[in-house]
Amino acid sequence: MKKDDHMHRRNMYFHNAGLWHEDMTKKNKWQMKSLSSIIKVLGHMKVRQLRQENVVQLYKADTSAAIAAVVVVVVVVVVVVVVVVVVVVVVVVVAAAVM
């Protein structure tokens, strides 16, 4: 994201990092941090409440987006192949008719 860490309002802070299963920088330059790293950096000794379902949903959303992108690429490749085959068949039929 293109925002620096800042206090959003009283007792609410924005940190420019995403929650992930490991520390890494994604291809889009987003900084991803594990929960243990976030706790360590912020100096928290314990987490009051963390709903595991939220973490799982984040992971599923990222995985679903990747799968959707692959499906789109496969569909585009199939369409291109079909178009090429149709063009070749038309050229062969026209060439045969001309001879």
Phi and psi restraints in degrees (range 20) as a CNS / XPLOR table:
assign (resid 1 and name C) (resid 2 and name N)
       (resid 2 and name CA) (resid 2 and name C) 1.0 -105.5 20.0 2
assign (resid 2 and name N) (resid 2 and name CA)
       (resid 2 and name C) (resid 3 and name N) 1.0 35.7 20.0 2
assign (resid 2 and name C) (resid 3 and name N)
       (resid 3 and name CA) (resid 3 and name C) 1.0 -124.8 20.0 2
assign (resid 3 and name N) (resid 3 and name CA)
       (resid 3 and name C) (resid 4 and name N) 1.0 142.6 20.0 2
assign (resid 3 and name C) (resid 4 and name N)
       (resid 4 and name CA) (resid 4 and name C) 1.0 -81.5 20.0 2
assign (resid 4 and name N) (resid 4 and name CA)
       (resid 4 and name C) (resid 5 and name N) 1.0 164.7 20.0 2
assign (resid 4 and name C) (resid 5 and name N)
       (resid 5 and name CA) (resid 5 and name C) 1.0 -59.7 20.0 2
assign (resid 5 and name N) (resid 5 and name CA)
       (resid 5 and name C) (resid 6 and name N) 1.0 139.0 20.0 2
assign (resid 5 and name C) (resid 6 and name N)
       (resid 6 and name CA) (resid 6 and name C) 1.0 -162.5 20.0 2
assign (resid 6 and name N) (resid 6 and name CA)
       (resid 6 and name C) (resid 7 and name N) 1.0 162.5 20.0 2
assign (resid 6 and name C) (resid 7 and name N)
       (resid 7 and name CA) (resid 7 and name C) 1.0 -82.4 20.0 2
assign (resid 7 and name N) (resid 7 and name CA)
       (resid 7 and name C) (resid 8 and name N) 1.0 117.2 20.0 2
assign (resid 7 and name C) (resid 8 and name N)
       (resid 8 and name CA) (resid 8 and name C) 1.0 -74.8 20.0 2
assign (resid 8 and name N) (resid 8 and name CA)
       (resid 8 and name C) (resid 9 and name N) 1.0 -45.1 20.0 2
assign (resid 8 and name C) (resid 9 and name N)
       (resid 9 and name CA) (resid 9 and name C) 1.0 -162.6 20.0 2
assign (resid 9 and name N) (resid 9 and name CA)
       (resid 9 and name C) (resid 10 and name N) 1.0 178.2 20.0 2
assign (resid 9 and name C) (resid 10 and name N)
       (resid 10 and name CA) (resid 10 and name C) 1.0 -52.3 20.0 2
assign (resid 10 and name N) (resid 10 and name CA)
       (resid 10 and name C) (resid 11 and name N) 1.0 126.8 20.0 2
assign (resid 10 and name C) (resid 11 and name N)
       (resid 11 and name CA) (resid 11 and name C) 1.0 64.2 20.0 2
assign (resid 11 and name N) (resid 11 and name CA)
       (resid 11 and name C) (resid 12 and name N) 1.0 18.7 20.0 2
assign (resid 11 and name C) (resid 12 and name N)
       (resid 12 and name CA) (resid 12 and name C) 1.0 -135.5 20.0 2
assign (resid 12 and name N) (resid 12 and name CA)
       (resid 12 and name C) (resid 13 and name N) 1.0 118.4 20.0 2
assign (resid 12 and name C) (resid 13 and name N)
       (resid 13 and name CA) (resid 13 and name C) 1.0 -117.7 20.0 2
assign (resid 13 and name N) (resid 13 and name CA)
       (resid 13 and name C) (resid 14 and name N) 1.0 144.9 20.0 2
assign (resid 13 and name C) (resid 14 and name N)
       (resid 14 and name CA) (resid 14 and name C) 1.0 -104.0 20.0 2
assign (resid 14 and name N) (resid 14 and name CA)
       (resid 14 and name C) (resid 15 and name N) 1.0 128.3 20.0 2
assign (resid 14 and name C) (resid 15 and name N)
       (resid 15 and name CA) (resid 15 and name C) 1.0 -120.9 20.0 2
assign (resid 15 and name N) (resid 15 and name CA)
       (resid 15 and name C) (resid 16 and name N) 1.0 131.6 20.0 2
assign (resid 15 and name C) (resid 16 and name N)
       (resid 16 and name CA) (resid 16 and name C) 1.0 -79.5 20.0 2
assign (resid 16 and name N) (resid 16 and name CA)
       (resid 16 and name C) (resid 17 and name N) 1.0 71.1 20.0 2
assign (resid 16 and name C) (resid 17 and name N)
       (resid 17 and name CA) (resid 17 and name C) 1.0 -156.3 20.0 2
assign (resid 17 and name N) (resid 17 and name CA)
       (resid 17 and name C) (resid 18 and name N) 1.0 147.8 20.0 2
assign (resid 17 and name C) (resid 18 and name N)
       (resid 18 and name CA) (resid 18 and name C) 1.0 -105.0 20.0 2
assign (resid 18 and name N) (resid 18 and name CA)
       (resid 18 and name C) (resid 19 and name N) 1.0 157.8 20.0 2
assign (resid 18 and name C) (resid 19 and name N)
       (resid 19 and name CA) (resid 19 and name C) 1.0 -88.0 20.0 2
assign (resid 19 and name N) (resid 19 and name CA)
       (resid 19 and name C) (resid 20 and name N) 1.0 127.9 20.0 2
assign (resid 19 and name C) (resid 20 and name N)
       (resid 20 and name CA) (resid 20 and name C) 1.0 -146.1 20.0 2
assign (resid 20 and name N) (resid 20 and name CA)
       (resid 20 and name C) (resid 21 and name N) 1.0 173.8 20.0 2
assign (resid 20 and name C) (resid 21 and name N)
       (resid 21 and name CA) (resid 21 and name C) 1.0 -80.6 20.0 2
assign (resid 21 and name N) (resid 21 and name CA)
       (resid 21 and name C) (resid 22 and name N) 1.0 -9.4 20.0 2
assign (resid 21 and name C) (resid 22 and name N)
       (resid 22 and name CA) (resid 22 and name C) 1.0 -153.0 20.0 2
assign (resid 22 and name N) (resid 22 and name CA)
       (resid 22 and name C) (resid 23 and name N) 1.0 163.3 20.0 2
assign (resid 22 and name C) (resid 23 and name N)
       (resid 23 and name CA) (resid 23 and name C) 1.0 -79.1 20.0 2
assign (resid 23 and name N) (resid 23 and name CA)
       (resid 23 and name C) (resid 24 and name N) 1.0 129.0 20.0 2
assign (resid 23 and name C) (resid 24 and name N)
       (resid 24 and name CA) (resid 24 and name C) 1.0 -167.2 20.0 2
assign (resid 24 and name N) (resid 24 and name CA)
       (resid 24 and name C) (resid 25 and name N) 1.0 165.0 20.0 2
assign (resid 24 and name C) (resid 25 and name N)
       (resid 25 and name CA) (resid 25 and name C) 1.0 -112.3 20.0 2
assign (resid 25 and name N) (resid 25 and name CA)
       (resid 25 and name C) (resid 26 and name N) 1.0 122.2 20.0 2
assign (resid 25 and name C) (resid 26 and name N)
       (resid 26 and name CA) (resid 26 and name C) 1.0 -75.9 20.0 2
assign (resid 26 and name N) (resid 26 and name CA)
       (resid 26 and name C) (resid 27 and name N) 1.0 167.5 20.0 2
assign (resid 26 and name C) (resid 27 and name N)
       (resid 27 and name CA) (resid 27 and name C) 1.0 -57.6 20.0 2
assign (resid 27 and name N) (resid 27 and name CA)
       (resid 27 and name C) (resid 28 and name N) 1.0 -30.8 20.0 2
assign (resid 27 and name C) (resid 28 and name N)
       (resid 28 and name CA) (resid 28 and name C) 1.0 -84.9 20.0 2
assign (resid 28 and name N) (resid 28 and name CA)
       (resid 28 and name C) (resid 29 and name N) 1.0 14.4 20.0 2
assign (resid 28 and name C) (resid 29 and name N)
       (resid 29 and name CA) (resid 29 and name C) 1.0 74.8 20.0 2
assign (resid 29 and name N) (resid 29 and name CA)
       (resid 29 and name C) (resid 30 and name N) 1.0 8.4 20.0 2
assign (resid 29 and name C) (resid 30 and name N)
       (resid 30 and name CA) (resid 30 and name C) 1.0 -74.0 20.0 2
assign (resid 30 and name N) (resid 30 and name CA)
       (resid 30 and name C) (resid 31 and name N) 1.0 134.3 20.0 2
assign (resid 30 and name C) (resid 31 and name N)
       (resid 31 and name CA) (resid 31 and name C) 1.0 -83.6 20.0 2
assign (resid 31 and name N) (resid 31 and name CA)
       (resid 31 and name C) (resid 32 and name N) 1.0 122.0 20.0 2
assign (resid 31 and name C) (resid 32 and name N)
       (resid 32 and name CA) (resid 32 and name C) 1.0 -112.1 20.0 2
assign (resid 32 and name N) (resid 32 and name CA)
       (resid 32 and name C) (resid 33 and name N) 1.0 138.9 20.0 2
assign (resid 32 and name C) (resid 33 and name N)
       (resid 33 and name CA) (resid 33 and name C) 1.0 -130.8 20.0 2
assign (resid 33 and name N) (resid 33 and name CA)
       (resid 33 and name C) (resid 34 and name N) 1.0 146.9 20.0 2
assign (resid 33 and name C) (resid 34 and name N)
       (resid 34 and name CA) (resid 34 and name C) 1.0 -77.2 20.0 2
assign (resid 34 and name N) (resid 34 and name CA)
       (resid 34 and name C) (resid 35 and name N) 1.0 159.3 20.0 2
assign (resid 34 and name C) (resid 35 and name N)
       (resid 35 and name CA) (resid 35 and name C) 1.0 -58.9 20.0 2
assign (resid 35 and name N) (resid 35 and name CA)
       (resid 35 and name C) (resid 36 and name N) 1.0 -41.4 20.0 2
assign (resid 35 and name C) (resid 36 and name N)
       (resid 36 and name CA) (resid 36 and name C) 1.0 -64.3 20.0 2
assign (resid 36 and name N) (resid 36 and name CA)
       (resid 36 and name C) (resid 37 and name N) 1.0 -37.2 20.0 2
assign (resid 36 and name C) (resid 37 and name N)
       (resid 37 and name CA) (resid 37 and name C) 1.0 -66.7 20.0 2
assign (resid 37 and name N) (resid 37 and name CA)
       (resid 37 and name C) (resid 38 and name N) 1.0 -40.9 20.0 2
assign (resid 37 and name C) (resid 38 and name N)
       (resid 38 and name CA) (resid 38 and name C) 1.0 -63.1 20.0 2
assign (resid 38 and name N) (resid 38 and name CA)
       (resid 38 and name C) (resid 39 and name N) 1.0 -44.7 20.0 2
assign (resid 38 and name C) (resid 39 and name N)
       (resid 39 and name CA) (resid 39 and name C) 1.0 -60.9 20.0 2
assign (resid 39 and name N) (resid 39 and name CA)
       (resid 39 and name C) (resid 40 and name N) 1.0 -43.4 20.0 2
assign (resid 39 and name C) (resid 40 and name N)
       (resid 40 and name CA) (resid 40 and name C) 1.0 -65.1 20.0 2
assign (resid 40 and name N) (resid 40 and name CA)
       (resid 40 and name C) (resid 41 and name N) 1.0 -46.6 20.0 2
assign (resid 40 and name C) (resid 41 and name N)
       (resid 41 and name CA) (resid 41 and name C) 1.0 -63.5 20.0 2
assign (resid 41 and name N) (resid 41 and name CA)
       (resid 41 and name C) (resid 42 and name N) 1.0 -40.0 20.0 2
assign (resid 41 and name C) (resid 42 and name N)
       (resid 42 and name CA) (resid 42 and name C) 1.0 -83.1 20.0 2
assign (resid 42 and name N) (resid 42 and name CA)
       (resid 42 and name C) (resid 43 and name N) 1.0 -9.6 20.0 2
assign (resid 42 and name C) (resid 43 and name N)
       (resid 43 and name CA) (resid 43 and name C) 1.0 77.9 20.0 2
assign (resid 43 and name N) (resid 43 and name CA)
       (resid 43 and name C) (resid 44 and name N) 1.0 22.3 20.0 2
assign (resid 43 and name C) (resid 44 and name N)
       (resid 44 and name CA) (resid 44 and name C) 1.0 -83.9 20.0 2
assign (resid 44 and name N) (resid 44 and name CA)
       (resid 44 and name C) (resid 45 and name N) 1.0 138.7 20.0 2
assign (resid 44 and name C) (resid 45 and name N)
       (resid 45 and name CA) (resid 45 and name C) 1.0 -89.8 20.0 2
assign (resid 45 and name N) (resid 45 and name CA)
       (resid 45 and name C) (resid 46 and name N) 1.0 -27.1 20.0 2
assign (resid 45 and name C) (resid 46 and name N)
       (resid 46 and name CA) (resid 46 and name C) 1.0 -149.1 20.0 2
assign (resid 46 and name N) (resid 46 and name CA)
       (resid 46 and name C) (resid 47 and name N) 1.0 160.4 20.0 2
assign (resid 46 and name C) (resid 47 and name N)
       (resid 47 and name CA) (resid 47 and name C) 1.0 -104.7 20.0 2
assign (resid 47 and name N) (resid 47 and name CA)
       (resid 47 and name C) (resid 48 and name N) 1.0 126.2 20.0 2
assign (resid 47 and name C) (resid 48 and name N)
       (resid 48 and name CA) (resid 48 and name C) 1.0 -65.0 20.0 2
assign (resid 48 and name N) (resid 48 and name CA)
       (resid 48 and name C) (resid 49 and name N) 1.0 -48.6 20.0 2
assign (resid 48 and name C) (resid 49 and name N)
       (resid 49 and name CA) (resid 49 and name C) 1.0 -155.2 20.0 2
assign (resid 49 and name N) (resid 49 and name CA)
       (resid 49 and name C) (resid 50 and name N) 1.0 131.4 20.0 2
assign (resid 49 and name C) (resid 50 and name N)
       (resid 50 and name CA) (resid 50 and name C) 1.0 -138.8 20.0 2
assign (resid 50 and name N) (resid 50 and name CA)
       (resid 50 and name C) (resid 51 and name N) 1.0 120.0 20.0 2
assign (resid 50 and name C) (resid 51 and name N)
       (resid 51 and name CA) (resid 51 and name C) 1.0 -87.3 20.0 2
assign (resid 51 and name N) (resid 51 and name CA)
       (resid 51 and name C) (resid 52 and name N) 1.0 113.0 20.0 2
assign (resid 51 and name C) (resid 52 and name N)
       (resid 52 and name CA) (resid 52 and name C) 1.0 -60.0 20.0 2
assign (resid 52 and name N) (resid 52 and name CA)
       (resid 52 and name C) (resid 53 and name N) 1.0 -29.6 20.0 2
assign (resid 52 and name C) (resid 53 and name N)
       (resid 53 and name CA) (resid 53 and name C) 1.0 -58.8 20.0 2
assign (resid 53 and name N) (resid 53 and name CA)
       (resid 53 and name C) (resid 54 and name N) 1.0 -35.4 20.0 2
assign (resid 53 and name C) (resid 54 and name N)
       (resid 54 and name CA) (resid 54 and name C) 1.0 -65.1 20.0 2
assign (resid 54 and name N) (resid 54 and name CA)
       (resid 54 and name C) (resid 55 and name N) 1.0 -42.1 20.0 2
assign (resid 54 and name C) (resid 55 and name N)
       (resid 55 and name CA) (resid 55 and name C) 1.0 -65.2 20.0 2
assign (resid 55 and name N) (resid 55 and name CA)
       (resid 55 and name C) (resid 56 and name N) 1.0 -43.0 20.0 2
assign (resid 55 and name C) (resid 56 and name N)
       (resid 56 and name CA) (resid 56 and name C) 1.0 -63.2 20.0 2
assign (resid 56 and name N) (resid 56 and name CA)
       (resid 56 and name C) (resid 57 and name N) 1.0 -40.9 20.0 2
assign (resid 56 and name C) (resid 57 and name N)
       (resid 57 and name CA) (resid 57 and name C) 1.0 -64.0 20.0 2
assign (resid 57 and name N) (resid 57 and name CA)
       (resid 57 and name C) (resid 58 and name N) 1.0 -39.4 20.0 2
assign (resid 57 and name C) (resid 58 and name N)
       (resid 58 and name CA) (resid 58 and name C) 1.0 -60.2 20.0 2
assign (resid 58 and name N) (resid 58 and name CA)
       (resid 58 and name C) (resid 59 and name N) 1.0 -44.7 20.0 2
assign (resid 58 and name C) (resid 59 and name N)
       (resid 59 and name CA) (resid 59 and name C) 1.0 -65.0 20.0 2
assign (resid 59 and name N) (resid 59 and name CA)
       (resid 59 and name C) (resid 60 and name N) 1.0 -44.5 20.0 2
assign (resid 59 and name C) (resid 60 and name N)
       (resid 60 and name CA) (resid 60 and name C) 1.0 -63.5 20.0 2
assign (resid 60 and name N) (resid 60 and name CA)
       (resid 60 and name C) (resid 61 and name N) 1.0 -39.5 20.0 2
assign (resid 60 and name C) (resid 61 and name N)
       (resid 61 and name CA) (resid 61 and name C) 1.0 -63.5 20.0 2
assign (resid 61 and name N) (resid 61 and name CA)
       (resid 61 and name C) (resid 62 and name N) 1.0 -43.2 20.0 2
assign (resid 61 and name C) (resid 62 and name N)
       (resid 62 and name CA) (resid 62 and name C) 1.0 -66.0 20.0 2
assign (resid 62 and name N) (resid 62 and name CA)
       (resid 62 and name C) (resid 63 and name N) 1.0 -41.9 20.0 2
assign (resid 62 and name C) (resid 63 and name N)
       (resid 63 and name CA) (resid 63 and name C) 1.0 -65.9 20.0 2
assign (resid 63 and name N) (resid 63 and name CA)
       (resid 63 and name C) (resid 64 and name N) 1.0 -41.2 20.0 2
assign (resid 63 and name C) (resid 64 and name N)
       (resid 64 and name CA) (resid 64 and name C) 1.0 -63.5 20.0 2
assign (resid 64 and name N) (resid 64 and name CA)
       (resid 64 and name C) (resid 65 and name N) 1.0 -39.3 20.0 2
assign (resid 64 and name C) (resid 65 and name N)
       (resid 65 and name CA) (resid 65 and name C) 1.0 -63.6 20.0 2
assign (resid 65 and name N) (resid 65 and name CA)
       (resid 65 and name C) (resid 66 and name N) 1.0 -40.7 20.0 2
assign (resid 65 and name C) (resid 66 and name N)
       (resid 66 and name CA) (resid 66 and name C) 1.0 -65.7 20.0 2
assign (resid 66 and name N) (resid 66 and name CA)
       (resid 66 and name C) (resid 67 and name N) 1.0 -42.2 20.0 2
assign (resid 66 and name C) (resid 67 and name N)
       (resid 67 and name CA) (resid 67 and name C) 1.0 -64.4 20.0 2
assign (resid 67 and name N) (resid 67 and name CA)
       (resid 67 and name C) (resid 68 and name N) 1.0 -42.1 20.0 2
assign (resid 67 and name C) (resid 68 and name N)
       (resid 68 and name CA) (resid 68 and name C) 1.0 -61.7 20.0 2
assign (resid 68 and name N) (resid 68 and name CA)
       (resid 68 and name C) (resid 69 and name N) 1.0 -40.3 20.0 2
assign (resid 68 and name C) (resid 69 and name N)
       (resid 69 and name CA) (resid 69 and name C) 1.0 -63.6 20.0 2
assign (resid 69 and name N) (resid 69 and name CA)
       (resid 69 and name C) (resid 70 and name N) 1.0 -41.5 20.0 2
assign (resid 69 and name C) (resid 70 and name N)
       (resid 70 and name CA) (resid 70 and name C) 1.0 -64.9 20.0 2
assign (resid 70 and name N) (resid 70 and name CA)
       (resid 70 and name C) (resid 71 and name N) 1.0 -41.3 20.0 2
assign (resid 70 and name C) (resid 71 and name N)
       (resid 71 and name CA) (resid 71 and name C) 1.0 -61.9 20.0 2
assign (resid 71 and name N) (resid 71 and name CA)
       (resid 71 and name C) (resid 72 and name N) 1.0 -42.6 20.0 2
assign (resid 71 and name C) (resid 72 and name N)
       (resid 72 and name CA) (resid 72 and name C) 1.0 -61.3 20.0 2
assign (resid 72 and name N) (resid 72 and name CA)
       (resid 72 and name C) (resid 73 and name N) 1.0 -43.8 20.0 2
assign (resid 72 and name C) (resid 73 and name N)
       (resid 73 and name CA) (resid 73 and name C) 1.0 -62.7 20.0 2
assign (resid 73 and name N) (resid 73 and name CA)
       (resid 73 and name C) (resid 74 and name N) 1.0 -42.9 20.0 2
assign (resid 73 and name C) (resid 74 and name N)
       (resid 74 and name CA) (resid 74 and name C) 1.0 -63.6 20.0 2
assign (resid 74 and name N) (resid 74 and name CA)
       (resid 74 and name C) (resid 75 and name N) 1.0 -43.4 20.0 2
assign (resid 74 and name C) (resid 75 and name N)
       (resid 75 and name CA) (resid 75 and name C) 1.0 -62.6 20.0 2
assign (resid 75 and name N) (resid 75 and name CA)
       (resid 75 and name C) (resid 76 and name N) 1.0 -42.7 20.0 2
assign (resid 75 and name C) (resid 76 and name N)
       (resid 76 and name CA) (resid 76 and name C) 1.0 -62.2 20.0 2
assign (resid 76 and name N) (resid 76 and name CA)
       (resid 76 and name C) (resid 77 and name N) 1.0 -43.8 20.0 2
assign (resid 76 and name C) (resid 77 and name N)
       (resid 77 and name CA) (resid 77 and name C) 1.0 -62.2 20.0 2
assign (resid 77 and name N) (resid 77 and name CA)
       (resid 77 and name C) (resid 78 and name N) 1.0 -43.0 20.0 2
assign (resid 77 and name C) (resid 78 and name N)
       (resid 78 and name CA) (resid 78 and name C) 1.0 -62.9 20.0 2
assign (resid 78 and name N) (resid 78 and name CA)
       (resid 78 and name C) (resid 79 and name N) 1.0 -43.5 20.0 2
assign (resid 78 and name C) (resid 79 and name N)
       (resid 79 and name CA) (resid 79 and name C) 1.0 -61.8 20.0 2
assign (resid 79 and name N) (resid 79 and name CA)
       (resid 79 and name C) (resid 80 and name N) 1.0 -43.4 20.0 2
assign (resid 79 and name C) (resid 80 and name N)
       (resid 80 and name CA) (resid 80 and name C) 1.0 -62.5 20.0 2
assign (resid 80 and name N) (resid 80 and name CA)
       (resid 80 and name C) (resid 81 and name N) 1.0 -43.4 20.0 2
assign (resid 80 and name C) (resid 81 and name N)
       (resid 81 and name CA) (resid 81 and name C) 1.0 -62.5 20.0 2
assign (resid 81 and name N) (resid 81 and name CA)
       (resid 81 and name C) (resid 82 and name N) 1.0 -43.3 20.0 2
assign (resid 81 and name C) (resid 82 and name N)
       (resid 82 and name CA) (resid 82 and name C) 1.0 -62.7 20.0 2
assign (resid 82 and name N) (resid 82 and name CA)
       (resid 82 and name C) (resid 83 and name N) 1.0 -43.4 20.0 2
assign (resid 82 and name C) (resid 83 and name N)
       (resid 83 and name CA) (resid 83 and name C) 1.0 -62.2 20.0 2
assign (resid 83 and name N) (resid 83 and name CA)
       (resid 83 and name C) (resid 84 and name N) 1.0 -43.5 20.0 2
assign (resid 83 and name C) (resid 84 and name N)
       (resid 84 and name CA) (resid 84 and name C) 1.0 -62.6 20.0 2
assign (resid 84 and name N) (resid 84 and name CA)
       (resid 84 and name C) (resid 85 and name N) 1.0 -42.6 20.0 2
assign (resid 84 and name C) (resid 85 and name N)
       (resid 85 and name CA) (resid 85 and name C) 1.0 -63.3 20.0 2
assign (resid 85 and name N) (resid 85 and name CA)
       (resid 85 and name C) (resid 86 and name N) 1.0 -44.0 20.0 2
assign (resid 85 and name C) (resid 86 and name N)
       (resid 86 and name CA) (resid 86 and name C) 1.0 -62.0 20.0 2
assign (resid 86 and name N) (resid 86 and name CA)
       (resid 86 and name C) (resid 87 and name N) 1.0 -43.4 20.0 2
assign (resid 86 and name C) (resid 87 and name N)
       (resid 87 and name CA) (resid 87 and name C) 1.0 -62.2 20.0 2
assign (resid 87 and name N) (resid 87 and name CA)
       (resid 87 and name C) (resid 88 and name N) 1.0 -43.7 20.0 2
assign (resid 87 and name C) (resid 88 and name N)
       (resid 88 and name CA) (resid 88 and name C) 1.0 -62.9 20.0 2
assign (resid 88 and name N) (resid 88 and name CA)
       (resid 88 and name C) (resid 89 and name N) 1.0 -43.6 20.0 2
assign (resid 88 and name C) (resid 89 and name N)
       (resid 89 and name CA) (resid 89 and name C) 1.0 -62.4 20.0 2
assign (resid 89 and name N) (resid 89 and name CA)
       (resid 89 and name C) (resid 90 and name N) 1.0 -43.7 20.0 2
assign (resid 89 and name C) (resid 90 and name N)
       (resid 90 and name CA) (resid 90 and name C) 1.0 -62.5 20.0 2
assign (resid 90 and name N) (resid 90 and name CA)
       (resid 90 and name C) (resid 91 and name N) 1.0 -43.7 20.0 2
assign (resid 90 and name C) (resid 91 and name N)
       (resid 91 and name CA) (resid 91 and name C) 1.0 -62.1 20.0 2
assign (resid 91 and name N) (resid 91 and name CA)
       (resid 91 and name C) (resid 92 and name N) 1.0 -43.5 20.0 2
assign (resid 91 and name C) (resid 92 and name N)
       (resid 92 and name CA) (resid 92 and name C) 1.0 -64.9 20.0 2
assign (resid 92 and name N) (resid 92 and name CA)
       (resid 92 and name C) (resid 93 and name N) 1.0 -43.8 20.0 2
assign (resid 92 and name C) (resid 93 and name N)
       (resid 93 and name CA) (resid 93 and name C) 1.0 -64.5 20.0 2
assign (resid 93 and name N) (resid 93 and name CA)
       (resid 93 and name C) (resid 94 and name N) 1.0 -44.0 20.0 2
assign (resid 93 and name C) (resid 94 and name N)
       (resid 94 and name CA) (resid 94 and name C) 1.0 -64.7 20.0 2
assign (resid 94 and name N) (resid 94 and name CA)
       (resid 94 and name C) (resid 95 and name N) 1.0 -42.7 20.0 2
assign (resid 94 and name C) (resid 95 and name N)
       (resid 95 and name CA) (resid 95 and name C) 1.0 -63.1 20.0 2
assign (resid 95 and name N) (resid 95 and name CA)
       (resid 95 and name C) (resid 96 and name N) 1.0 -39.4 20.0 2
assign (resid 95 and name C) (resid 96 and name N)
       (resid 96 and name CA) (resid 96 and name C) 1.0 -68.1 20.0 2
assign (resid 96 and name N) (resid 96 and name CA)
       (resid 96 and name C) (resid 97 and name N) 1.0 -36.7 20.0 2
assign (resid 96 and name C) (resid 97 and name N)
       (resid 97 and name CA) (resid 97 and name C) 1.0 -70.9 20.0 2
assign (resid 97 and name N) (resid 97 and name CA)
       (resid 97 and name C) (resid 98 and name N) 1.0 -33.3 20.0 2
assign (resid 97 and name C) (resid 98 and name N)
       (resid 98 and name CA) (resid 98 and name C) 1.0 -71.2 20.0 2
assign (resid 98 and name N) (resid 98 and name CA)
       (resid 98 and name C) (resid 99 and name N) 1.0 -35.0 20.0 2
